[in-house]
Amino acid sequence: MATISEVTKEIKLIESLEALESCPHHKDERAGVQKALLQHRNRLEKQALLLEKYEYMMRYENEHPGKVVAGIDEAGRGPIAGEVVAAAVILPDDFKLPGLDDSKKLSVKKRLEFREFIMAHADYGIGIATSEEIDEYNIYQAAKIAMNRALENLTEQPDHLLIDAMTLDTDIEQTSIIKGDANSNSIAAASVLAKTTRDMMMDSYSKEFPGYDFENNKGYGTRKHLDGIENFGVTKIHRKTFEPVKSKINQKTLF
């Protein structure tokens, strides 16, 4: 008779709930085997739910058959330091990434895993608007600038845009979707690329400007960040029109 370990390995190779239900190991009354069957059933059920959600999140893309659809999202509208970063993503027809979601709902590890997969299999463009541009144009317009730059960096010209809660000044037809990063896979993919790119930039700034805790707050106005402003002044990446930065402009400034 096969050992429990050997049977468990066989069970883990089963790829569908149907195959699991019909496998002969259900006749094995050993507690370890029954536990392995239950655990694998739970895994397969979770995978099935993720796949079902993924297919549901393709509904906006599927409304435009035969057209090249790009999803667009940005990261960094709320922080008081750093750029706003946008991404545009065109998913190929055979693309499938169950578990894809609004980047804020994913763990750091999962975001980075998805980032690599998306960049390896999809057409994408990254666009950035600087803190100076945010101050000059306001954050809403700067986000649009970043989105347009992301579009320009795509390899393929899209026929339709799916945008998270915004519209762009372009001749390309578009759909603005409220909470688009949780409702469209293309926008969710753009959300992942935008957030991970910006987070990496802020990690880099934490080395250039120690004392502001950028590696943890990513430019948001946390207590440690505000303490950094009090202790070291305003840096070149701070948004000068955002409070409390605006009130500190006349204090010591780092360049």
DOROGU-443304 format. One record per residue (C-alpha): residue number from 1; residue in one letter; x, y, z. Coordinates in steps of 0.5 Angstrom, whole numbers, plus 500, padded with zeros to 3 digits. Each point is the difference from the previous one (the first is absolute). Example, Ala and Ser with C-alpha at 12.3 -4.5 7.8 and 13.67 -1.06 7.14 Angstrom:
BEGIN
   num   residuo   east   north    up
     1         A    525     491   516
     2         S    502     507   498
//
This chain:
BEGIN
   num   residuo   east   north    up
     1         M    500     500   500
     2         A    502     507   498
     3         T    503     504   506
     4         I    495     506   502
     5         S    506     505   498
     6         E    500     496   493
     7         V    492     501   499
     8         T    500     507   502
     9         K    505     502   495
    10         E    495     496   495
    11         I    494     504   503
    12         K    504     507   499
    13         L    501     498   492
    14         I    492     500   499
    15         E    498     506   496
    16         S    493     500   501
    17         L    494     499   505
    18         E    497     495   495
    19         A    506     496   500
    20         L    501     501   507
    21         E    493     497   502
    22         S    501     494   495
    23         C    507     498   503
    24         P    501     493   503
    25         H    503     503   507
    26         H    493     502   503
    27         K    500     493   502
    28         D    507     500   504
    29         E    497     501   507
    30         R    507     503   503
    31         A    499     506   503
    32         G    506     503   496
    33         V    497     499   494
    34         Q    493     502   501
    35         K    504     507   503
    36         A    504     500   493
    37         L    493     499   496
    38         L    497     506   504
    39         Q    505     505   500
    40         H    501     499   492
    41         R    493     501   499
    42         N    500     506   504
    43         R    506     502   495
    44         L    496     498   494
    45         E    494     504   502
    46         K    504     506   502
    47         Q    503     500   493
    48         A    493     499   497
    49         L    497     506   503
    50         L    506     504   498
    51         L    500     498   493
    52         E    492     501   500
    53         K    502     507   503
    54         Y    505     501   494
    55         E    495     499   495
    56         Y    495     504   503
    57         M    505     506   500
    58         M    501     499   492
    59         R    493     502   499
    60         Y    502     508   498
    61         E    506     497   496
    62         N    495     495   496
    63         E    495     506   498
    64         H    505     502   495
    65         P    501     493   496
    66         G    506     501   495
    67         K    502     507   503
    68         V    507     501   503
    69         V    498     502   507
    70         A    504     503   505
    71         G    499     501   508
    72         I    503     506   503
    73         D    501     502   507
    74         E    505     504   505
    75         A    503     500   506
    76         G    502     506   505
    77         R    494     505   500
    78         G    500     500   508
    79         P    507     501   502
    80         I    504     506   502
    81         A    506     498   496
    82         G    502     497   494
    83         E    498     499   493
    84         V    493     498   498
    85         V    501     493   495
    86         A    495     497   495
    87         A    500     494   496
    88         A    497     498   494
    89         V    499     492   499
    90         I    497     496   494
    91         L    499     493   502
    92         P    501     495   494
    93         D    494     495   498
    94         D    503     494   504
    95         F    502     504   506
    96         K    497     497   507
    97         L    502     502   507
    98         P    495     498   505
    99         G    501     504   506
   100         L    501     506   496
   101         D    497     506   504
   102         D    501     507   502
   103         S    507     501   502
   104         K    498     502   507
   105         K    497     494   502
   106         L    506     496   498
   107         S    506     498   505
   108         V    507     503   498
   109         K    502     493   498
   110         K    494     499   495
   111         R    500     507   497
   112         L    508     499   498
   113         E    498     493   498
   114         F    494     502   495
   115         R    505     506   498
   116         E    505     495   497
   117         F    494     496   497
   118         I    497     506   497
   119         M    506     503   497
   120         A    502     494   497
   121         H    494     498   497
   122         A    496     507   498
   123         D    501     506   496
   124         Y    501     506   506
   125         G    503     507   500
   126         I    502     504   506
   127         G    499     508   501
   128         I    502     504   505
   129         A    498     507   502
   130         T    505     504   505
   131         S    499     503   507
   132         E    501     507   496
   133         E    495     498   495
   134         I    495     498   505
   135         D    501     507   504
   136         E    500     504   493
   137         Y    493     496   497
   138         N    497     497   506
   139         I    500     493   502
   140         Y    494     498   496
   141         Q    503     503   493
   142         A    507     497   502
   143         A    496     493   501
   144         K    498     502   493
   145         I    507     502   497
   146         A    503     493   503
   147         M    494     496   497
   148         N    501     503   493
   149         R    508     499   500
   150         A    498     492   502
   151         L    496     500   494
   152         E    505     503   496
   153         N    505     494   502
   154         L    496     495   498
   155         T    502     496   494
   156         E    493     499   497
   157         Q    495     505   499
   158         P    494     499   504
   159         D    493     500   497
   160         H    496     501   507
   161         L    502     502   506
   162         L    498     498   507
   163         I    502     505   505
   164         D    499     500   508
   165         A    495     506   502
   166         M    503     505   495
   167         T    499     502   492
   168         L    506     502   496
   169         D    500     505   494
   170         T    501     496   495
   171         D    497     497   493
   172         I    500     493   503
   173         E    494     498   502
   174         Q    499     498   507
   175         T    497     498   506
   176         S    500     503   507
   177         I    499     495   506
   178         I    499     501   507
   179         K    505     496   504
   180         G    502     497   493
   181         D    506     497   504
   182         A    495     495   503
   183         N    496     499   494
   184         S    504     499   494
   185         N    506     496   499
   186         S    504     505   495
   187         I    499     505   506
   188         A    502     496   505
   189         A    506     498   496
   190         A    502     507   499
   191         S    499     502   508
   192         V    505     494   502
   193         L    505     503   495
   194         A    499     507   502
   195         K    500     499   507
   196         T    506     495   500
   197         T    504     505   496
   198         R    498     506   505
   199         D    502     496   506
   200         M    507     498   497
   201         M    501     508   498
   202         M    498     502   508
   203         D    505     494   502
   204         S    506     503   496
   205         Y    498     507   503
   206         S    501     497   507
   207         K    507     499   499
   208         E    501     507   497
   209         F    496     503   505
   210         P    500     496   507
   211         G    496     503   506
   212         Y    494     500   496
   213         D    498     493   500
   214         F    498     500   493
   215         E    502     492   500
   216         N    493     499   504
   217         N    496     506   499
   218         K    501     501   492
   219         G    499     507   501
   220         Y    494     500   504
   221         G    499     505   506
   222         T    502     495   505
   223         R    502     502   507
   224         K    507     498   499
   225         H    500     504   493
   226         L    497     506   503
   227         D    506     500   506
   228         G    505     499   494
   229         I    497     507   497
   230         E    501     503   507
   231         N    507     498   501
   232         F    503     500   493
   233         G    495     505   496
   234         V    497     499   493
   235         T    504     496   495
   236         K    499     501   492
   237         I    495     494   499
   238         H    495     503   505
   239         R    494     503   497
   240         K    501     507   502
   241         T    492     502   499
   242         F    498     494   505
   243         E    499     501   507
   244         P    504     500   505
   245         V    506     501   495
   246         K    497     507   498
   247         S    501     502   507
   248         K    507     498   500
   249         I    502     503   494
   250         N    504     506   503
   251         Q    504     495   505
   252         K    506     496   498
   253         T    500     497   493
   254         L    504     494   498
   255         F    502     499   492
//
